[in-house]
Amino acid sequence: MPKLHVLSLVAALSGCALNENTLRQEALPLTYTSTNPPKAVAECMAKNMESVLLGAHTAIRPVEGTGGLEVIARGGDDSIYAIAEITSNGKVSSASMWFSQVLHLVRGPQENGMKFMLGC
């Protein structure tokens, strides 16, 4: 069964209709760092998310008040699979990631985080 169908089925069965704030409150984020600027990290992560989460679509938007960027990966039913917030101290970009329970069931958060940051 293709990954997209598995993710859609798991999302439907688990009733995961989370919004961004709820997802952030459910667990501590995993944080990764990069020497690339935030925009390059966000674009790279969005591409990786769409590649790993077949059928997912991503959006990049600014985070008000922080100067950072947010990447959101959504499924075909518009449910949220993952959120990443990228900030920078001028030298290093930090990407904090939150994962829906759907991704916890398919593979662990650490594995997803590493795949989402690959090459970023």
C-alpha positions in Angstrom: 0.0 0.0 0.0 1.5 3.4 -1.0 2.7 5.7 1.8 0.0 8.2 1.0 -2.8 5.7 1.5 -1.3 4.5 4.7 -1.0 8.1 6.1 -4.5 8.9 5.0 -5.9 5.7 6.5 -4.1 6.2 9.8 -5.2 9.9 10.0 -8.8 8.9 9.4 -8.7 6.1 12.0 -7.0 8.2 14.6 -9.2 11.2 14.2 -6.2 13.6 14.2 -7.8 17.0 13.5 -5.1 19.0 15.2 -4.4 22.7 14.6 -0.9 24.1 14.8 -1.1 25.3 18.4 -2.4 22.0 19.6 0.3 20.1 17.9 3.0 22.4 19.4 1.5 21.8 22.9 1.4 18.0 22.7 5.1 17.4 22.9 8.5 19.0 23.1 10.0 19.7 19.7 13.0 18.0 18.2 15.6 20.6 17.3 18.3 20.4 14.6 20.8 23.0 13.5 22.3 24.1 10.2 24.8 26.6 9.0 22.5 27.6 6.1 20.3 30.7 6.3 16.7 30.1 7.5 15.1 30.6 4.0 17.4 27.9 2.5 16.7 25.6 5.4 12.9 26.1 5.1 13.0 25.5 1.3 15.1 22.4 1.7 12.9 21.0 4.5 9.7 21.7 2.5 11.2 19.8 -0.5 12.3 16.9 1.8 8.9 16.8 3.5 7.1 16.5 0.2 9.5 13.8 -0.9 9.2 11.7 2.3 5.5 12.2 2.9 4.2 11.3 -0.5 1.1 13.3 -1.4 1.8 15.9 1.3 1.9 19.6 0.4 3.9 22.2 2.3 3.7 25.9 2.9 6.4 28.3 4.1 5.3 31.4 5.9 6.9 34.0 8.2 6.4 33.7 12.0 5.2 37.0 13.4 7.4 38.6 16.0 10.4 36.2 15.7 11.7 36.9 12.2 11.7 33.1 11.7 10.0 30.9 9.1 7.5 28.1 9.5 7.1 25.1 7.3 3.8 23.1 7.6 3.3 19.7 5.9 -0.3 18.8 5.3 -2.0 15.7 4.0 -4.5 15.5 1.2 -7.3 15.9 3.7 -5.5 19.1 5.0 -4.6 17.5 8.3 -1.2 18.6 9.7 1.6 16.0 9.6 4.5 18.2 10.7 5.5 21.7 11.6 9.0 23.2 11.6 9.9 26.6 12.9 13.3 27.9 11.7 15.1 30.7 13.5 18.6 32.1 13.3 21.1 33.7 15.6 23.0 35.1 12.6 25.4 32.2 12.4 23.4 29.1 12.9 19.8 28.3 11.9 17.8 26.1 14.3 14.8 24.1 13.2 12.4 23.0 15.8 9.9 20.3 14.6 6.7 18.9 15.9 5.1 15.8 14.5 1.5 14.6 14.4 0.6 11.2 15.9 0.2 9.9 12.4 4.0 10.2 11.9 4.6 8.7 15.3 2.8 5.6 14.1 4.5 5.4 10.7 8.0 6.1 11.8 9.6 7.7 14.8 10.0 11.5 15.2 13.8 11.2 15.2 13.8 9.4 11.9 11.4 11.9 10.4 13.4 14.8 11.7 16.7 13.5 10.2 15.0 12.9 6.8 13.4 16.4 6.8 16.8 18.0 7.6 18.8 15.9 5.1 21.1 18.2 3.1 19.7 21.3 4.8 
